[in-house]
């Protein structure tokens, strides 16, 4: 697996600690919209030190084949990160993992999610050998549900009390992409 992929004007990159400032900026710009759908963050999440350590840990996990987070760029419109897609709980023996994705609020509903998932799913299936990729989505996250369905994810029902969001255990809909 490579650490950088290109398709047209898009780039998907695994970032190291030298990109701490731009990753922190991406999270800060989208804090309000991301936190509606994500697990609770530690109080120091939006600090340089926390993001530096997060990138360091994620890079190490990527090298070990346990976790991959790509950051999305479209250099034809911006030099900033405009999205992220991660693959966690990678189980090479079972050829499965869990996907999570997000798009910068300023770039939503422009096709970036579909383009990012098209490229990243291809990487995970062809280069990493993944057979089953699961997505857990809050029932009120209609855009994410639509994207998953558009990408060929199949509905597998409800994962009850799956993740703690805003101090409440929330049910999620489970979708699965089968290669």
MDAnalysis code that builds the backbone (N, CA, C; Angstrom):
import MDAnalysis as mda
import numpy as np

u = mda.Universe.empty(537, n_residues=179, atom_resindex=np.repeat(np.arange(179), 3), trajectory=True)
u.add_TopologyAttr("name", ["N", "CA", "C"] * 179)
u.add_TopologyAttr("resid", np.arange(1, 180))
u.add_TopologyAttr("resname", ["UNK", "UNK", "UNK", "UNK", "UNK", "UNK", "UNK", "UNK", "UNK", "UNK", "UNK", "UNK", "UNK", "UNK", "UNK", "UNK", "UNK", "UNK", "UNK", "UNK", "UNK", "UNK", "UNK", "UNK", "UNK", "UNK", "UNK", "UNK", "UNK", "UNK", "UNK", "UNK", "UNK", "UNK", "UNK", "UNK", "UNK", "UNK", "UNK", "UNK", "UNK", "UNK", "UNK", "UNK", "UNK", "UNK", "UNK", "UNK", "UNK", "UNK", "UNK", "UNK", "UNK", "UNK", "UNK", "UNK", "UNK", "UNK", "UNK", "UNK", "UNK", "UNK", "UNK", "UNK", "UNK", "UNK", "UNK", "UNK", "UNK", "UNK", "UNK", "UNK", "UNK", "UNK", "UNK", "UNK", "UNK", "UNK", "UNK", "UNK", "UNK", "UNK", "UNK", "UNK", "UNK", "UNK", "UNK", "UNK", "UNK", "UNK", "UNK", "UNK", "UNK", "UNK", "UNK", "UNK", "UNK", "UNK", "UNK", "UNK", "UNK", "UNK", "UNK", "UNK", "UNK", "UNK", "UNK", "UNK", "UNK", "UNK", "UNK", "UNK", "UNK", "UNK", "UNK", "UNK", "UNK", "UNK", "UNK", "UNK", "UNK", "UNK", "UNK", "UNK", "UNK", "UNK", "UNK", "UNK", "UNK", "UNK", "UNK", "UNK", "UNK", "UNK", "UNK", "UNK", "UNK", "UNK", "UNK", "UNK", "UNK", "UNK", "UNK", "UNK", "UNK", "UNK", "UNK", "UNK", "UNK", "UNK", "UNK", "UNK", "UNK", "UNK", "UNK", "UNK", "UNK", "UNK", "UNK", "UNK", "UNK", "UNK", "UNK", "UNK", "UNK", "UNK", "UNK", "UNK", "UNK", "UNK", "UNK", "UNK", "UNK", "UNK", "UNK", "UNK", "UNK", "UNK", "UNK"])
u.atoms.positions = np.array([
    [0.838, -1.181, 0.000],
    [0.000, 0.000, 0.000],
    [0.883, 1.244, 0.000],
    [0.459, 2.230, -0.757],
    [1.163, 3.506, -0.798],
    [0.551, 4.454, 0.229],
    [1.215, 5.570, 0.448],
    [0.729, 6.571, 1.385],
    [0.091, 7.759, 0.678],
    [0.034, 7.701, -0.647],
    [-0.580, 8.785, -1.408],
    [-1.131, 8.222, -2.719],
    [-2.366, 8.602, -3.017],
    [-3.048, 8.156, -4.238],
    [-3.664, 9.368, -4.919],
    [-3.730, 9.316, -6.263],
    [-4.303, 10.421, -7.024],
    [-5.334, 9.889, -8.009],
    [-6.374, 10.683, -8.200],
    [-7.396, 10.412, -9.206],
    [-7.914, 11.757, -9.677],
    [-7.661, 12.084, -10.913],
    [-7.982, 13.406, -11.451],
    [-7.308, 14.465, -10.568],
    [-8.054, 15.416, -10.056],
    [-7.464, 16.465, -9.210],
    [-7.455, 16.091, -7.733],
    [-7.987, 14.905, -7.406],
    [-8.055, 14.479, -6.007],
    [-6.786, 13.776, -5.556],
    [-6.479, 13.936, -4.287],
    [-5.388, 13.200, -3.664],
    [-5.869, 12.665, -2.323],
    [-5.573, 11.416, -2.066],
    [-5.788, 10.796, -0.763],
    [-4.415, 10.546, -0.179],
    [-4.195, 11.042, 1.049],
    [-2.874, 10.928, 1.659],
    [-2.969, 10.458, 3.104],
    [-2.051, 9.574, 3.480],
    [-1.817, 9.259, 4.881],
    [-0.835, 10.315, 5.353],
    [-1.183, 11.032, 6.415],
    [-0.354, 12.145, 6.867],
    [0.416, 11.795, 8.133],
    [1.632, 12.355, 8.222],
    [2.432, 12.199, 9.430],
    [2.370, 13.487, 10.248],
    [3.176, 13.561, 11.286],
    [3.107, 14.679, 12.220],
    [3.507, 16.016, 11.608],
    [4.166, 16.008, 10.453],
    [4.524, 17.278, 9.813],
    [3.288, 18.033, 9.315],
    [2.136, 17.386, 9.321],
    [0.878, 17.988, 8.870],
    [-0.062, 18.321, 10.035],
    [0.465, 18.351, 11.249],
    [-0.354, 18.571, 12.435],
    [-1.193, 19.845, 12.329],
    [-0.598, 20.941, 11.907],
    [-1.317, 22.213, 11.825],
    [-2.506, 22.159, 10.883],
    [-2.332, 21.559, 9.711],
    [-3.454, 21.521, 8.765],
    [-4.540, 20.538, 9.189],
    [-4.175, 19.454, 9.862],
    [-5.181, 18.518, 10.369],
    [-5.976, 19.187, 11.501],
    [-5.280, 19.878, 12.385],
    [-5.954, 20.606, 13.455],
    [-6.909, 21.648, 12.880],
    [-6.482, 22.359, 11.860],
    [-7.338, 23.347, 11.197],
    [-8.592, 22.688, 10.614],
    [-8.441, 21.523, 9.967],
    [-9.572, 20.776, 9.401],
    [-10.593, 20.440, 10.493],
    [-10.115, 19.913, 11.627],
    [-11.029, 19.556, 12.712],
    [-11.674, 20.791, 13.339],
    [-10.911, 21.835, 13.532],
    [-11.467, 23.053, 14.134],
    [-12.504, 23.704, 13.229],
    [-12.242, 23.761, 11.922],
    [-13.196, 24.359, 10.979],
    [-14.539, 23.648, 11.009],
    [-14.518, 22.362, 11.298],
    [-15.717, 21.532, 11.184],
    [-16.202, 20.988, 12.524],
    [-15.697, 21.538, 13.598],
    [-15.996, 21.022, 14.936],
    [-17.496, 20.849, 15.160],
    [-18.252, 21.888, 14.933],
    [-19.687, 21.845, 15.221],
    [-20.414, 20.796, 14.389],
    [-20.112, 20.716, 13.101],
    [-20.833, 19.764, 12.254],
    [-20.355, 18.325, 12.467],
    [-19.073, 18.115, 12.757],
    [-18.578, 16.752, 12.987],
    [-19.071, 16.191, 14.317],
    [-19.097, 17.025, 15.347],
    [-19.424, 16.510, 16.682],
    [-20.859, 16.005, 16.805],
    [-21.733, 16.380, 15.885],
    [-23.104, 15.854, 15.912],
    [-23.124, 14.351, 15.660],
    [-22.105, 13.848, 14.947],
    [-22.123, 12.467, 14.494],
    [-20.986, 11.606, 15.039],
    [-20.086, 12.196, 15.826],
    [-18.913, 11.449, 16.262],
    [-18.918, 11.193, 17.767],
    [-18.136, 10.201, 18.148],
    [-18.008, 9.889, 19.566],
    [-17.409, 11.077, 20.316],
    [-17.674, 11.120, 21.602],
    [-17.199, 12.218, 22.439],
    [-15.672, 12.304, 22.397],
    [-15.178, 13.522, 22.349],
    [-13.737, 13.783, 22.270],
    [-13.197, 14.177, 23.645],
    [-11.912, 13.899, 23.886],
    [-11.315, 14.403, 25.126],
    [-11.260, 15.929, 25.098],
    [-11.198, 16.535, 26.259],
    [-11.249, 18.001, 26.341],
    [-10.090, 18.677, 25.619],
    [-8.975, 17.989, 25.447],
    [-7.815, 18.582, 24.773],
    [-7.689, 18.177, 23.306],
    [-8.763, 17.636, 22.732],
    [-8.703, 17.167, 21.341],
    [-8.279, 18.274, 20.376],
    [-8.810, 19.455, 20.528],
    [-8.556, 20.538, 19.564],
    [-7.290, 21.325, 19.920],
    [-6.233, 20.589, 20.254],
    [-4.947, 21.214, 20.546],
    [-3.882, 20.621, 19.634],
    [-2.838, 21.392, 19.421],
    [-1.736, 20.951, 18.571],
    [-1.121, 19.664, 19.120],
    [-0.907, 19.611, 20.414],
    [-0.266, 18.446, 21.032],
    [-1.097, 17.187, 20.847],
    [-2.406, 17.289, 21.046],
    [-3.262, 16.116, 20.900],
    [-3.237, 15.615, 19.454],
    [-3.409, 16.512, 18.490],
    [-3.441, 16.099, 17.079],
    [-2.081, 15.551, 16.652],
    [-1.001, 16.155, 17.141],
    [0.349, 15.647, 16.854],
    [0.459, 14.186, 17.306],
    [0.063, 13.918, 18.545],
    [0.123, 12.558, 19.091],
    [-0.832, 11.612, 18.366],
    [-1.991, 12.116, 17.974],
    [-2.952, 11.306, 17.217],
    [-2.353, 10.896, 15.872],
    [-1.782, 11.859, 15.153],
    [-1.171, 11.547, 13.853],
    [-0.009, 10.571, 14.005],
    [0.770, 10.741, 15.047],
    [1.892, 9.842, 15.309],
    [1.390, 8.410, 15.525],
    [0.346, 8.274, 16.353],
    [-0.228, 6.959, 16.635],
    [-0.880, 6.350, 15.395],
    [-1.620, 7.174, 14.640],
    [-2.270, 6.658, 13.431],
    [-1.245, 6.234, 12.384],
    [-0.177, 6.979, 12.244],
    [0.868, 6.629, 11.275],
    [1.503, 5.288, 11.667],
    [1.793, 5.118, 12.948],
    [2.362, 3.866, 13.443],
    [1.387, 2.706, 13.200],
    [0.101, 2.921, 13.479],
    [-0.915, 1.887, 13.251],
    [-1.044, 1.549, 11.775],
    [-0.870, 2.551, 10.931],
    [-0.918, 2.317, 9.485],
    [0.238, 1.417, 9.059],
    [1.423, 1.710, 9.559],
    [2.591, 0.885, 9.234],
    [2.398, -0.559, 9.682],
    [1.636, -0.756, 10.756],
    [1.364, -2.092, 11.283],
    [0.154, -2.747, 10.610],
    [-0.539, -2.007, 9.744],
    [-1.695, -2.553, 9.044],
    [-2.948, -2.665, 9.887],
    [-3.044, -1.864, 10.971],
    [-4.197, -1.939, 11.869],
    [-5.225, -0.843, 11.631],
    [-4.778, 0.276, 11.088],
    [-5.641, 1.455, 10.937],
    [-5.083, 2.310, 9.797],
    [-5.966, 2.805, 8.948],
    [-5.544, 3.690, 7.863],
    [-6.493, 4.884, 7.831],
    [-5.929, 6.086, 7.866],
    [-6.733, 7.292, 7.673],
    [-6.125, 8.067, 6.505],
    [-6.956, 8.266, 5.495],
    [-6.575, 9.101, 4.367],
    [-7.218, 10.470, 4.534],
    [-6.488, 11.507, 4.189],
    [-7.040, 12.853, 4.131],
    [-7.191, 13.216, 2.663],
    [-8.306, 13.878, 2.351],
    [-8.664, 14.207, 0.975],
    [-8.307, 15.654, 0.645],
    [-7.696, 15.817, -0.513],
    [-7.378, 17.134, -1.062],
    [-7.928, 17.217, -2.482],
    [-8.325, 18.397, -2.887],
    [-8.606, 18.681, -4.289],
    [-7.847, 19.955, -4.614],
    [-6.684, 19.794, -5.194],
    [-5.795, 20.929, -5.425],
    [-6.319, 21.892, -6.484],
    [-7.367, 21.501, -7.195],
    [-7.938, 22.420, -8.186],
    [-8.811, 23.488, -7.523],
    [-9.195, 23.259, -6.256],
    [-10.052, 24.239, -5.576],
    [-9.480, 24.754, -4.254],
    [-8.566, 24.006, -3.630],
    [-8.072, 24.413, -2.313],
    [-6.790, 23.656, -1.993],
    [-5.963, 24.249, -1.153],
    [-4.790, 23.528, -0.662],
    [-5.039, 22.976, 0.736],
    [-6.279, 23.072, 1.209],
    [-6.650, 22.585, 2.534],
    [-7.239, 21.180, 2.449],
    [-7.200, 20.485, 3.569],
    [-7.859, 19.180, 3.678],
    [-9.362, 19.415, 3.543],
    [-10.014, 18.608, 2.700],
    [-11.459, 18.770, 2.529],
    [-12.243, 17.529, 2.937],
    [-11.538, 16.491, 3.364],
    [-12.235, 15.289, 3.795],
    [-11.295, 14.296, 4.430],
    [-11.893, 13.262, 4.993],
    [-11.127, 12.205, 5.641],
    [-11.920, 10.910, 5.551],
    [-11.194, 9.825, 5.335],
    [-11.807, 8.498, 5.369],
    [-10.854, 7.590, 6.133],
    [-11.406, 6.867, 7.113],
    [-10.565, 5.981, 7.908],
    [-11.095, 4.557, 7.862],
    [-10.168, 3.639, 8.019],
    [-10.473, 2.214, 8.070],
    [-9.851, 1.695, 9.363],
    [-10.714, 1.315, 10.302],
    [-10.248, 0.894, 11.619],
    [-10.601, -0.565, 11.857],
    [-10.080, -1.087, 12.933],
    [-10.321, -2.481, 13.309],
    [-10.056, -3.405, 12.114],
    [-8.938, -3.149, 11.440],
    [-8.578, -3.961, 10.271],
    [-8.175, -5.347, 10.757],
    [-8.918, -6.326, 10.298],
    [-8.650, -7.718, 10.663],
    [-8.256, -8.462, 9.394],
    [-6.959, -8.622, 9.220],
    [-6.470, -9.231, 7.979],
    [-6.881, -10.688, 7.865],
    [-6.999, -11.388, 8.985],
    [-7.419, -12.786, 8.914],
    [-8.875, -12.919, 8.485],
    [-9.694, -11.924, 8.821],
    [-11.106, -11.959, 8.435],
    [-11.382, -11.106, 7.197],
    [-10.370, -10.378, 6.738],
    [-10.492, -9.503, 5.562],
    [-11.636, -8.507, 5.750],
    [-11.677, -7.890, 6.946],
    [-12.756, -6.953, 7.250],
    [-12.227, -5.748, 8.015],
    [-13.030, -4.689, 8.017],
    [-12.686, -3.469, 8.754],
    [-13.941, -2.596, 8.861],
    [-13.772, -1.466, 9.546],
    [-14.856, -0.494, 9.713],
    [-14.426, 0.814, 9.071],
    [-15.327, 1.420, 8.312],
    [-15.048, 2.680, 7.636],
    [-15.730, 3.843, 8.367],
    [-15.072, 4.968, 8.358],
    [-15.658, 6.220, 8.835],
    [-15.224, 7.315, 7.870],
    [-16.116, 8.253, 7.583],
    [-15.767, 9.288, 6.610],
    [-16.426, 10.604, 6.962],
    [-15.798, 11.681, 6.508],
    [-16.339, 13.020, 6.751],
    [-15.806, 13.962, 5.680],
    [-16.642, 14.940, 5.360],
    [-16.303, 15.961, 4.363],
    [-16.439, 17.325, 5.020],
    [-15.488, 18.192, 4.741],
    [-15.532, 19.574, 5.217],
    [-16.887, 20.177, 4.871],
    [-17.468, 20.877, 5.815],
    [-18.808, 21.450, 5.630],
    [-18.907, 22.308, 4.372],
    [-17.849, 23.031, 4.031],
    [-17.864, 23.915, 2.859],
    [-17.836, 23.148, 1.541],
    [-17.550, 21.846, 1.581],
    [-17.417, 21.058, 0.353],
    [-18.436, 19.926, 0.254],
    [-19.469, 19.968, 1.068],
    [-20.488, 18.918, 1.030],
    [-21.435, 19.119, -0.152],
    [-22.048, 18.017, -0.561],
    [-23.037, 18.000, -1.646],
    [-22.403, 18.435, -2.974],
    [-21.115, 18.122, -3.135],
    [-20.407, 18.452, -4.368],
    [-19.792, 17.196, -5.004],
    [-20.126, 16.020, -4.473],
    [-19.625, 14.766, -5.023],
    [-18.303, 14.282, -4.434],
    [-17.753, 15.016, -3.482],
    [-16.463, 14.610, -2.922],
    [-16.552, 13.321, -2.118],
    [-17.632, 13.135, -1.372],
    [-17.780, 11.906, -0.602],
    [-17.781, 10.684, -1.506],
    [-18.554, 10.745, -2.575],
    [-18.621, 9.624, -3.522],
    [-17.262, 9.363, -4.153],
    [-16.586, 10.412, -4.579],
    [-15.275, 10.258, -5.218],
    [-14.237, 9.726, -4.230],
    [-14.283, 10.220, -2.988],
    [-13.343, 9.759, -1.967],
    [-13.572, 8.281, -1.652],
    [-14.840, 7.885, -1.497],
    [-15.126, 6.488, -1.179],
    [-14.821, 5.571, -2.355],
    [-15.090, 6.022, -3.570],
    [-14.778, 5.204, -4.741],
    [-13.300, 4.836, -4.755],
    [-12.439, 5.821, -4.574],
    [-11.000, 5.582, -4.598],
    [-10.551, 4.772, -3.383],
    [-11.019, 5.141, -2.190],
    [-10.535, 4.458, -0.984],
    [-11.032, 3.010, -0.894],
    [-12.261, 2.755, -1.318],
    [-12.750, 1.372, -1.316],
    [-11.955, 0.520, -2.298],
    [-11.625, 1.086, -3.435],
    [-10.810, 0.362, -4.422],
    [-9.447, 0.008, -3.820],
    [-8.834, 0.935, -3.117],
    [-7.544, 0.691, -2.467],
    [-7.677, -0.444, -1.451],
    [-8.690, -0.359, -0.602],
    [-8.849, -1.348, 0.470],
    [-9.155, -2.741, -0.072],
    [-9.913, -2.802, -1.148],
    [-10.256, -4.109, -1.716],
    [-9.092, -4.676, -2.518],
    [-8.539, -3.882, -3.440],
    [-7.524, -4.430, -4.345],
    [-6.137, -4.521, -3.724],
    [-5.762, -3.556, -2.899],
    [-4.411, -3.563, -2.346],
    [-4.329, -4.179, -0.958],
    [-5.381, -4.054, -0.182],
    [-5.356, -4.569, 1.202],
    [-6.153, -5.857, 1.357],
    [-6.860, -6.271, 0.309],
    [-7.568, -7.538, 0.326],
    [-8.821, -7.584, 1.181],
    [-9.392, -6.417, 1.495],
    [-10.596, -6.409, 2.337],
    [-11.788, -6.972, 1.563],
    [-12.548, -7.798, 2.241],
    [-13.755, -8.393, 1.664],
    [-15.020, -7.741, 2.215],
    [-14.991, -7.371, 3.493],
    [-16.171, -6.828, 4.166],
    [-15.782, -5.528, 4.864],
    [-16.481, -4.444, 4.521],
    [-16.218, -3.137, 5.118],
    [-17.526, -2.629, 5.704],
    [-17.538, -2.427, 7.024],
    [-18.752, -2.024, 7.724],
    [-18.771, -0.523, 7.984],
    [-19.966, 0.058, 7.908],
    [-20.177, 1.474, 8.248],
    [-21.306, 1.535, 9.263],
    [-21.101, 2.321, 10.319],
    [-22.119, 2.528, 11.351],
    [-22.529, 3.991, 11.295],
    [-23.823, 4.225, 11.029],
    [-24.301, 5.578, 10.744],
    [-25.514, 5.892, 11.611],
    [-25.511, 7.086, 12.202],
    [-26.680, 7.516, 12.969],
    [-27.903, 7.583, 12.058],
    [-29.066, 7.152, 12.545],
    [-30.268, 7.136, 11.708],
    [-30.666, 8.498, 11.139],
    [-30.299, 9.603, 11.808],
    [-30.675, 10.923, 11.292],
    [-29.612, 11.538, 10.379],
    [-28.558, 10.799, 10.078],
    [-27.516, 11.296, 9.182],
    [-27.848, 10.888, 7.738],
    [-28.883, 11.491, 7.221],
    [-29.410, 11.141, 5.900],
    [-28.368, 11.227, 4.788],
    [-27.555, 12.287, 4.706],
    [-26.560, 12.332, 3.620],
    [-25.586, 11.154, 3.656],
    [-25.154, 10.759, 4.845],
    [-24.225, 9.646, 4.958],
    [-24.894, 8.322, 4.578],
    [-26.140, 8.154, 4.970],
    [-26.884, 6.950, 4.604],
    [-27.038, 6.875, 3.084],
    [-27.405, 7.996, 2.471],
    [-27.554, 8.030, 1.010],
    [-26.242, 7.694, 0.314],
    [-25.129, 8.244, 0.829],
    [-23.825, 7.960, 0.233],
    [-23.500, 6.477, 0.348],
    [-23.710, 5.901, 1.513],
    [-23.424, 4.477, 1.693],
    [-24.242, 3.635, 0.710],
    [-25.519, 3.947, 0.570],
    [-26.362, 3.196, -0.370],
    [-25.901, 3.387, -1.803],
    [-25.542, 4.615, -2.160],
    [-25.048, 4.898, -3.510],
    [-23.791, 4.085, -3.814],
    [-22.950, 3.902, -2.802],
    [-21.695, 3.177, -2.982],
    [-21.880, 1.657, -2.938],
    [-23.094, 1.188, -2.743],
    [-23.360, -0.244, -2.758],
    [-23.308, -0.921, -1.398],
    [-23.304, -0.138, -0.327],
    [-23.368, -0.731, 1.008],
    [-24.765, -1.303, 1.230],
    [-24.840, -2.457, 1.865],
    [-26.102, -3.124, 2.154],
    [-26.493, -2.874, 3.604],
    [-27.773, -2.656, 3.837],
    [-28.268, -2.445, 5.196],
    [-28.312, -3.772, 5.938],
    [-27.773, -3.777, 7.162],
    [-27.794, -4.989, 7.982],
    [-28.541, -4.782, 9.288],
    [-29.266, -3.677, 9.396],
    [-30.071, -3.468, 10.593],
    [-29.491, -2.453, 11.554],
    [-29.859, -2.587, 12.817],
    [-29.493, -1.612, 13.840],
    [-28.496, -2.201, 14.820],
    [-27.477, -1.400, 15.121],
    [-26.538, -1.728, 16.197],
    [-26.981, -0.877, 17.386],
    [-27.648, -1.511, 18.336],
    [-28.240, -0.788, 19.455],
    [-27.172, -0.277, 20.418],
    [-27.363, 0.971, 20.866],
    [-26.445, 1.613, 21.820],
    [-24.993, 1.422, 21.383],
    [-24.721, 1.676, 20.128],
    [-23.411, 1.380, 19.528],
    [-22.301, 2.329, 19.974],
    [-22.575, 3.626, 20.041],
    [-21.516, 4.584, 20.370],
    [-22.072, 5.711, 21.230],
    [-21.213, 6.233, 22.085],
    [-21.607, 7.328, 22.964],
    [-21.313, 8.658, 22.260],
    [-22.378, 9.395, 21.992],
    [-22.276, 10.678, 21.304],
    [-23.012, 11.713, 22.141],
    [-22.313, 12.792, 22.462],
    [-22.880, 13.838, 23.319],
    [-23.450, 13.252, 24.609],
    [-22.675, 12.371, 25.216],
    [-22.999, 11.732, 26.494],
    [-24.196, 10.795, 26.463],
    [-24.626, 10.382, 25.289],
    [-25.747, 9.446, 25.167],
    [-25.352, 8.274, 24.284],
    [-25.694, 7.065, 24.743],
    [-25.466, 5.889, 23.908],
    [-26.492, 5.902, 22.791],
    [-26.008, 5.898, 21.563],
    [-26.901, 6.060, 20.404],
    [-26.900, 4.813, 19.530],
    [-28.083, 4.462, 19.051],
    [-28.214, 3.403, 18.064],
    [-27.621, 3.885, 16.743],
    [-27.078, 2.959, 15.978],
    [-26.559, 3.254, 14.644],
    [-27.119, 2.228, 13.669],
    [-27.277, 2.636, 12.442],
    [-27.628, 1.705, 11.386],
    [-26.331, 1.087, 10.879],
    [-26.348, -0.217, 10.642],
    [-25.138, -0.892, 10.157],
    [-25.295, -1.201, 8.676],
    [-24.287, -0.773, 7.933],
    [-24.232, -1.023, 6.499],
    [-22.930, -1.764, 6.206],
    [-22.970, -2.620, 5.188],
    [-21.780, -3.407, 4.849],
    [-21.549, -3.384, 3.349],
    [-20.292, -3.159, 3.007],
    [-19.824, -3.233, 1.617],
    [-19.111, -4.572, 1.470],
    [-19.570, -5.365, 0.538],
    [-18.956, -6.675, 0.264],
    [-18.264, -6.577, -1.091],
    [-16.973, -6.909, -1.095],
    [-16.212, -6.782, -2.361],
    [-16.640, -7.832, -3.366],
])
